[in-house]
Amino acid sequence: MNSRERVLAAVGHREPDRVPIDFGATRQTGIMASAYHRLKERLGIQSETYVFDLYQMLAEVERSVRERMHADAVALFFRRVAFGIPNRGKKPWRLNDGTPVLVSAAFEPEIDERGDCYIRSAAGERIAQMPAGGYYFDSLETGPGAAHADPGRWSIPPLPEDELRFLEEQARFWREETDYAIIGEMPQVELFSGLGKGGFSDWMVTLMTEENYVRELYEKAIEGMTANFDLYYEAVGNRLDIVKFNDDLGMQTGEFAHPDLLRSLVLPYYKKYIDHIKKRDSRLKVFQHCCGSIFNILGSLIEIGVDIINPVQTSAANMEPRRLKDTFGGKVCFWGGGIETQHTLPFGTPGEVVAQAAERVEIFKPGGGFVFAAVHNIQSRSPPENILAAFDTAY
């Protein structure tokens, strides 16, 4: 089997020749630049590390590393991955731990007297902050739900032409020059978590007390999301295998809201979105990134058309691997859950990493429905020997 065949077999609940692997394909299965730099040093790969996602400080995974880590999937990214900063041109920079990297030539952070690092919008407003000594940027923007935007005046802007041509170029290369499975990272807003950023508590109150307003805002969001999906699909065509969207519905201890509220108020709008995607191309598999403890709503996500769930946060409540497989195996593909990034990968021994990765393969592999990936992005302090141990065990 080639990589694309392997991934599609697993997603289709057929057991492939080996477990497919995702190493750095998406912005939620990626690797932070400092960990990536050390991994390359361990492998004897001498090249500069480019930070393509300034929000999460994720590295662009190079072909030599992708092949060494046995990866089977790639994703299409926008030129402006984070904070409206285009990935255009490169210049040297250093992460807070001293790691030398390259960043976009358009990245012009502002550093104050305390060492905090800020990004400003084109309008001059501070929209992101990395505290002194920090690993990531935190968004300072306020979502339309938190800001209680007027749905009649708020809308999702259409994808610009330069982004569409950038996507088209990537899709053509990956399909014509490689055999990887191709994931499209969708242009969307996160109906639950994203609309409320910058004022999440207020947004939670709005969800509970202003149902008509929320539904009006959701209708406007879905209108823009489906229109942008059409533009996206017209640019990349049938080169896509998987479409991916994000919305975190869970936290460490349970769902963010009562499952009944999510089922009645949030998921019907995602069903509209998924129905639109699958009506346009029934081949496409739908991948949802959804952090946290989501056991009590996973069945409902499957019912609305989600084919793939990620990151499979097995350290969260009710998310024990065997329980997930026994309950939802054959109904959804688990894309992730291969090795825990909160504890085992950064702080365990190589032996502990091997044991956990082997156990996860044993649980999730039978009958397909599993793509090995870390539980969310590989963090900065993850030792290269642990990263190699995890992915070599899966291979």
C-alpha positions as CSV (number, residue, x, y, z in Angstrom):
1,M,0.0,0.0,0.0
2,N,1.1,3.6,-0.6
3,S,0.5,6.2,2.1
4,R,-2.8,7.5,0.6
5,E,-4.2,4.0,0.3
6,R,-3.1,3.2,3.8
7,V,-4.8,6.2,5.4
8,L,-8.0,5.8,3.4
9,A,-8.2,2.1,4.3
10,A,-7.8,2.9,8.0
11,V,-10.4,5.8,7.8
12,G,-12.7,3.4,6.0
13,H,-12.4,0.8,8.9
14,R,-10.3,-1.6,6.9
15,E,-7.1,-2.8,8.4
16,P,-4.1,-1.7,6.3
17,D,-0.7,-3.2,5.8
18,R,0.5,-1.2,8.8
19,V,-0.9,1.5,11.1
20,P,-0.8,4.9,9.2
21,I,1.2,7.6,10.8
22,D,0.7,11.4,11.0
23,F,3.8,13.3,11.9
24,G,3.3,17.0,11.6
25,A,0.6,17.0,9.0
26,T,-1.8,19.4,10.7
27,R,-1.7,22.3,13.1
28,Q,-2.9,19.9,15.8
29,T,-0.6,17.0,15.0
30,G,2.5,19.1,14.6
31,I,5.7,19.6,16.5
32,M,7.0,22.7,18.2
33,A,10.0,24.2,16.5
34,S,12.4,23.7,19.4
35,A,11.6,20.0,19.7
36,Y,11.8,19.7,15.9
37,H,15.3,21.4,15.9
38,R,16.6,18.9,18.5
39,L,15.1,16.0,16.7
40,K,16.9,17.0,13.5
41,E,20.2,17.3,15.5
42,R,19.6,13.8,16.8
43,L,19.0,12.5,13.3
44,G,22.0,14.3,11.9
45,I,19.9,16.4,9.6
46,Q,21.5,19.8,9.1
47,S,18.9,22.3,8.0
48,E,17.3,25.5,9.2
49,T,14.0,25.2,11.1
50,Y,11.2,27.3,9.8
51,V,8.3,28.3,12.1
52,F,5.2,28.3,9.8
53,D,2.7,28.7,12.6
54,L,3.6,31.6,14.8
55,Y,0.6,31.1,17.1
56,Q,1.7,27.7,18.3
57,M,5.4,28.0,17.2
58,L,5.1,24.9,15.0
59,A,7.9,23.8,12.6
60,E,7.4,23.2,9.0
61,V,8.3,19.5,8.6
62,E,10.8,18.8,5.9
63,R,10.7,15.9,3.5
64,S,13.7,14.1,5.0
65,V,12.1,14.2,8.5
66,R,8.7,13.3,7.2
67,E,10.1,10.2,5.5
68,R,12.2,9.2,8.5
69,M,9.2,9.4,10.8
70,H,7.2,7.2,8.4
71,A,4.5,9.9,7.8
72,D,1.5,9.1,5.6
73,A,-0.4,12.4,5.4
74,V,0.1,16.1,4.7
75,A,-2.2,19.1,4.9
76,L,-2.9,22.2,2.9
77,F,-2.2,25.4,4.8
78,F,-3.1,29.0,4.2
79,R,-0.3,31.5,3.5
80,R,-1.6,33.5,6.4
81,V,-1.6,30.7,9.0
82,A,-1.8,32.9,12.1
83,F,-2.7,36.5,13.0
84,G,-2.9,37.6,9.4
85,I,0.9,37.3,9.0
86,P,1.8,35.8,5.5
87,N,4.4,33.1,5.2
88,R,6.4,35.1,2.7
89,G,10.2,35.4,2.9
90,K,12.3,34.3,5.8
91,K,14.6,35.8,8.4
92,P,16.4,34.5,11.5
93,W,14.9,34.6,15.0
94,R,15.4,32.9,18.3
95,L,12.9,31.2,20.5
96,N,12.8,32.0,24.2
97,D,14.9,28.8,24.9
98,G,17.6,30.0,22.5
99,T,16.7,27.7,19.6
100,P,17.7,29.4,16.3
101,V,14.8,29.4,13.8
102,L,13.6,31.1,10.7
103,V,10.3,33.1,10.7
104,S,8.3,35.0,8.1
105,A,10.0,38.2,6.9
106,A,6.6,39.8,7.7
107,F,6.8,38.9,11.4
108,E,7.6,42.2,13.3
109,P,6.9,41.5,17.0
110,E,7.0,44.3,19.6
111,I,8.9,43.5,22.8
112,D,8.2,45.5,25.9
113,E,10.5,46.3,28.9
114,R,9.4,43.1,30.7
115,G,10.3,40.9,27.7
116,D,6.7,40.2,26.7
117,C,6.3,39.9,23.0
118,Y,3.3,41.3,21.1
119,I,1.8,41.1,17.6
120,R,-0.2,44.0,16.3
121,S,-2.9,43.9,13.7
122,A,-2.8,46.0,10.5
123,A,-5.0,48.5,12.4
124,G,-2.3,48.7,15.1
125,E,-4.2,46.8,17.9
126,R,-2.4,44.3,20.0
127,I,-3.9,40.9,19.0
128,A,-1.4,38.4,20.5
129,Q,1.0,38.1,23.4
130,M,3.8,35.8,24.3
131,P,4.9,36.3,27.9
132,A,8.6,36.6,28.6
133,G,10.0,33.1,28.6
134,G,6.8,31.7,27.1
135,Y,6.4,29.0,24.4
136,Y,3.4,30.2,22.5
137,F,1.4,33.3,21.7
138,D,-1.9,33.8,23.4
139,S,-4.7,35.5,21.4
140,L,-5.9,38.8,22.6
141,E,-8.7,39.1,20.1
142,T,-12.4,38.9,21.0
143,G,-14.7,36.6,19.1
144,P,-18.0,38.0,17.7
145,G,-20.0,35.9,20.2
146,A,-18.1,37.3,23.1
147,A,-18.4,40.8,21.7
148,H,-22.1,40.3,21.1
149,A,-21.7,41.3,17.4
150,D,-24.8,42.2,15.5
151,P,-25.4,39.2,13.1
152,G,-26.9,41.6,10.6
153,R,-23.6,43.5,10.3
154,W,-21.1,40.7,11.0
155,S,-20.0,38.2,8.3
156,I,-17.1,35.9,7.5
157,P,-15.1,37.5,4.6
158,P,-14.5,35.4,1.5
159,L,-11.2,33.8,1.0
160,P,-8.9,36.1,-1.0
161,E,-7.7,35.1,-4.4
162,D,-4.0,34.8,-3.4
163,E,-4.9,32.3,-0.7
164,L,-6.9,30.2,-3.2
165,R,-4.1,30.1,-5.7
166,F,-1.7,29.2,-2.9
167,L,-3.9,26.3,-1.9
168,E,-4.3,25.2,-5.5
169,E,-0.5,25.1,-5.9
170,Q,0.0,23.0,-2.8
171,A,-2.8,20.6,-3.7
172,R,-1.4,20.1,-7.2
173,F,2.1,19.4,-5.9
174,W,1.0,16.9,-3.2
175,R,-1.2,15.0,-5.5
176,E,1.0,14.9,-8.6
177,E,4.4,14.5,-6.9
178,T,3.6,12.4,-3.8
179,D,1.3,9.6,-2.7
180,Y,0.4,11.2,0.7
181,A,-3.2,11.4,1.9
182,I,-4.1,15.1,1.6
183,I,-6.0,17.0,4.3
184,G,-7.7,20.3,3.7
185,E,-7.7,22.6,6.8
186,M,-11.0,24.3,6.4
187,P,-11.7,28.0,6.5
188,Q,-14.1,28.2,9.4
189,V,-14.9,29.7,12.7
190,E,-15.3,27.5,15.8
191,L,-19.0,27.8,16.6
192,F,-18.6,26.9,20.2
193,S,-15.1,27.9,21.4
194,G,-14.0,30.3,18.7
195,L,-16.9,32.7,18.7
196,G,-16.5,33.2,22.4
197,K,-12.7,33.7,22.6
198,G,-11.6,36.7,24.6
199,G,-14.8,36.6,26.7
200,F,-15.6,32.9,27.1
201,S,-17.6,33.3,30.4
202,D,-19.9,36.0,28.8
203,W,-20.3,33.8,25.8
204,M,-21.4,30.8,27.9
205,V,-24.0,33.1,29.5
206,T,-25.2,34.1,26.1
207,L,-25.5,30.5,25.0
208,M,-27.7,29.8,28.0
209,T,-29.9,32.9,27.9
210,E,-30.1,34.2,24.3
211,E,-30.9,31.2,22.1
212,N,-32.4,33.2,19.3
213,Y,-29.4,35.5,19.1
214,V,-27.0,32.5,19.1
215,R,-29.0,30.8,16.3
216,E,-28.9,34.0,14.2
217,L,-25.2,34.3,14.7
218,Y,-24.7,30.6,13.8
219,E,-26.8,30.9,10.7
220,K,-24.6,33.8,9.6
221,A,-21.4,31.8,10.4
222,I,-22.6,28.8,8.4
223,E,-23.5,30.9,5.5
224,G,-19.9,32.2,5.3
225,M,-18.3,28.9,6.1
226,T,-20.2,27.0,3.3
227,A,-19.4,29.8,0.8
228,N,-15.7,29.6,1.7
229,F,-15.7,25.8,1.4
230,D,-17.1,26.2,-2.1
231,L,-14.3,28.6,-3.0
232,Y,-11.7,26.3,-1.4
233,Y,-13.1,23.2,-3.2
234,E,-13.1,25.0,-6.6
235,A,-9.5,25.9,-6.1
236,V,-8.2,22.4,-5.1
237,G,-10.8,20.2,-6.7
238,N,-10.9,16.5,-6.1
239,R,-7.2,16.4,-5.0
240,L,-8.5,16.4,-1.4
241,D,-9.1,13.2,0.6
242,I,-10.1,14.6,4.0
243,V,-11.5,17.9,5.1
244,K,-10.7,19.1,8.7
245,F,-12.4,21.6,11.0
246,N,-11.8,22.5,14.6
247,D,-13.9,23.2,17.7
248,D,-13.0,22.3,21.2
249,L,-16.1,21.0,23.0
250,G,-14.3,19.4,26.0
251,M,-11.9,20.2,28.8
252,Q,-9.9,17.9,31.1
253,T,-12.8,16.8,33.3
254,G,-15.7,16.8,30.9
255,E,-17.6,18.6,28.2
256,F,-17.6,22.4,28.4
257,A,-21.4,22.5,28.4
258,H,-24.1,19.9,29.1
259,P,-24.2,17.4,26.2
260,D,-27.9,18.3,25.7
261,L,-27.1,21.9,25.1
262,L,-24.4,21.0,22.6
263,R,-26.7,18.6,20.8
264,S,-29.6,21.0,20.5
265,L,-27.8,24.3,19.9
266,V,-24.4,23.7,18.4
267,L,-24.3,20.4,16.5
268,P,-27.2,21.0,14.2
269,Y,-25.2,23.8,12.6
270,Y,-22.2,21.6,12.1
271,K,-24.5,19.1,10.5
272,K,-25.5,21.7,8.0
273,Y,-21.8,22.4,7.3
274,I,-20.9,18.7,7.0
275,D,-24.0,18.0,4.8
276,H,-22.9,20.8,2.5
277,I,-19.4,19.3,2.2
278,K,-20.5,15.8,1.5
279,K,-23.1,16.9,-1.0
280,R,-20.4,18.7,-2.9
281,D,-18.1,15.6,-2.8
282,S,-19.3,12.4,-1.2
283,R,-15.8,10.9,-1.2
284,L,-14.5,13.4,1.3
285,K,-14.0,12.2,4.9
286,V,-14.7,14.7,7.6
287,F,-12.1,15.2,10.4
288,Q,-12.9,17.1,13.5
289,H,-10.3,18.3,15.9
290,C,-12.0,18.4,19.3
291,C,-9.9,18.5,22.5
292,G,-10.7,17.3,25.9
293,S,-13.2,14.9,27.5
294,I,-15.9,14.4,24.8
295,F,-17.1,10.8,25.4
296,N,-20.7,11.8,26.1
297,I,-21.0,13.7,22.8
298,L,-18.8,11.6,20.5
299,G,-21.8,9.5,19.4
300,S,-23.6,12.6,18.4
301,L,-20.6,13.9,16.5
302,I,-20.6,10.6,14.6
303,E,-24.4,11.0,13.9
304,I,-23.9,14.4,12.3
305,G,-21.3,13.0,9.9
306,V,-17.9,13.2,11.6
307,D,-15.7,10.4,10.2
308,I,-12.4,11.1,12.1
309,I,-11.9,12.4,15.6
310,N,-8.7,14.0,16.9
311,P,-6.7,14.4,19.1
312,V,-8.2,11.5,21.2
313,Q,-7.2,13.1,24.5
314,T,-6.8,9.9,26.4
315,S,-5.6,11.7,29.6
316,A,-9.0,13.4,30.0
317,A,-11.9,12.0,32.0
318,N,-13.8,9.2,30.4
319,M,-11.4,8.9,27.5
320,E,-9.7,5.6,28.3
321,P,-8.4,4.1,25.0
322,R,-10.1,0.6,25.4
323,R,-13.4,2.2,26.4
324,L,-13.3,4.4,23.3
325,K,-12.5,1.5,21.0
326,D,-15.1,-0.8,22.5
327,T,-17.8,1.9,22.3
328,F,-17.0,3.7,19.0
329,G,-14.7,1.3,17.1
330,G,-16.0,0.8,13.6
331,K,-18.0,4.1,13.8
332,V,-15.2,6.7,13.8
333,C,-11.5,6.8,13.0
334,F,-9.3,7.7,16.0
335,W,-6.7,10.0,14.6
336,G,-4.4,10.5,17.6
337,G,-4.2,9.0,21.0
338,G,-0.9,7.3,20.1
339,I,1.2,8.9,22.8
340,E,0.3,11.4,25.5
341,T,2.0,14.8,25.2
342,Q,1.1,16.2,28.6
343,H,3.2,13.6,30.6
344,T,4.6,10.6,28.8
345,L,6.2,12.0,25.8
346,P,8.0,15.0,27.5
347,F,8.7,13.5,30.9
348,G,8.7,9.7,30.5
349,T,11.6,7.4,29.8
350,P,12.0,5.9,26.3
351,G,10.9,2.6,27.8
352,E,7.7,4.1,29.1
353,V,7.1,5.8,25.7
354,V,7.5,2.5,23.9
355,A,5.2,0.7,26.3
356,Q,2.4,3.3,25.9
357,A,2.7,3.5,22.1
358,A,2.7,-0.2,21.8
359,E,-0.4,-0.5,24.0
360,R,-2.3,2.1,22.0
361,V,-1.5,0.3,18.7
362,E,-2.7,-2.9,20.2
363,I,-6.0,-1.3,21.3
364,F,-6.8,0.9,18.4
365,K,-5.4,-1.1,15.4
366,P,-7.7,-4.1,15.0
367,G,-10.2,-3.5,12.2
368,G,-8.7,-0.3,11.1
369,G,-10.1,3.1,12.3
370,F,-6.7,4.3,13.7
371,V,-4.1,6.7,12.5
372,F,-1.2,7.0,14.9
373,A,-0.4,10.5,16.1
374,A,0.5,12.2,19.3
375,V,-2.3,13.6,21.4
376,H,-2.1,17.1,20.0
377,N,1.2,18.9,19.1
378,I,4.5,17.6,20.3
379,Q,5.7,20.0,23.0
380,S,9.0,21.9,23.3
381,R,10.5,19.8,26.1
382,S,9.9,16.4,24.4
383,P,13.3,14.6,24.1
384,P,14.2,13.5,20.6
385,E,14.8,9.9,21.9
386,N,11.2,9.8,23.1
387,I,9.8,11.1,19.9
388,L,11.7,8.5,17.9
389,A,10.7,5.8,20.3
390,A,7.0,6.6,19.9
391,F,6.9,6.7,16.1
392,D,9.3,3.9,15.5
393,T,7.1,1.7,17.8
394,A,4.0,2.6,15.7
395,Y,5.8,1.8,12.5
